[in-house]
Amino acid sequence: MKAKDFDQQFDDGADITPSLDVSKAKRALQTQKRVNVDFPTWMIDSLDREASKLGVTRQSVIKIWLAERLEATASKVPLQPPRTGAAHR
């Protein structure tokens, strides 16, 4: 199919998914790279409690919190102050 025809179908609101080859599709900036990080035991315990409370994995909590911090830093939005009562040793 020519690009002009494809564009016209899209503009007309037609279902163009049969015309797409998604077998090699990738999400931009979503390539994974494994890293190893050592955490103190108290951090692992805190992460596990939070993960259990949220019903997600420890890795998910770490990813979410890092993403929030990086987005806040990129947009220069101040982060919420740390919660009081957090056990830091």
N, C-alpha and C positions, 0 to 999 in steps of 0.2 A: 504494500500500500504506500502511496506517495504521502509525503509529509503534509501536503496541502489537504488531501482527503482526510487524513488522520485529524488534523486541526479542525476541519469542518465538522467531523463527527463529534469531537469533543465540545466544540462551541455549541452544537445543536443539543447537547445533553445526552447523546447516545452512549451506550455502554461500550467503552473502548477496551476493557480488560481482555477480551479474546485476542486483540491485536497486539498485546504486550507480551514480551518474553521476560518473565520474572525469575527464570531459573538462575540467573546470575546477578540478581538485584541485590544491592547492599545499601544499608542505611548510612548516610553521610555522617562522618565523625563518630561512628559507633564500633569501630574495630576494637577488639579486645586485646589487652596485653596484660599478662600475669606479672604481678609484683609480690614480693614477700615483705611483710612488715612485722616487726616484733613489738608486742604490746605488753605492758606490765599486767600481772594477773588481775589486779583490781579493775583495770579497764575492760578486760575480757569479761569479767563477772558483770560489770555494769552494762556492757554491750549485750550480753546474753539476756539480762533482765529486760532491757528495753525491747529486744527482738521478740522475746516471749510475750511481753505486754502488747506489742503491735501485731503479733502473729506472723512474723516474717523471719528470715534468716539473719544471722549476725552480719553476713556479707552485705545484705540489703541495707541494714541500718548504716553500716560504714559508707556504702555508696551514696545513700540519700544524704547523709550528713555532710560528706565531702562535697557533693554536688551543690548543696545549699550554700556552703561556705565559699566555694569557688564562684558561684553566681553572684553572691553578695559582694565579694571582693571585686569582681569584674564590673559590677554596677555601682560600686562604692557606696552601697547601702549598709548602714551600720547593723551589725548582728544584734539579736536580743542578748541582753546580759545573761551570764550563766545562772542556772537555777540555784537558789540557795539550798544548802543542805547536801550538796553533792559531795560524795566521799572522795577526796583527793588526798593521796598519800605521797 
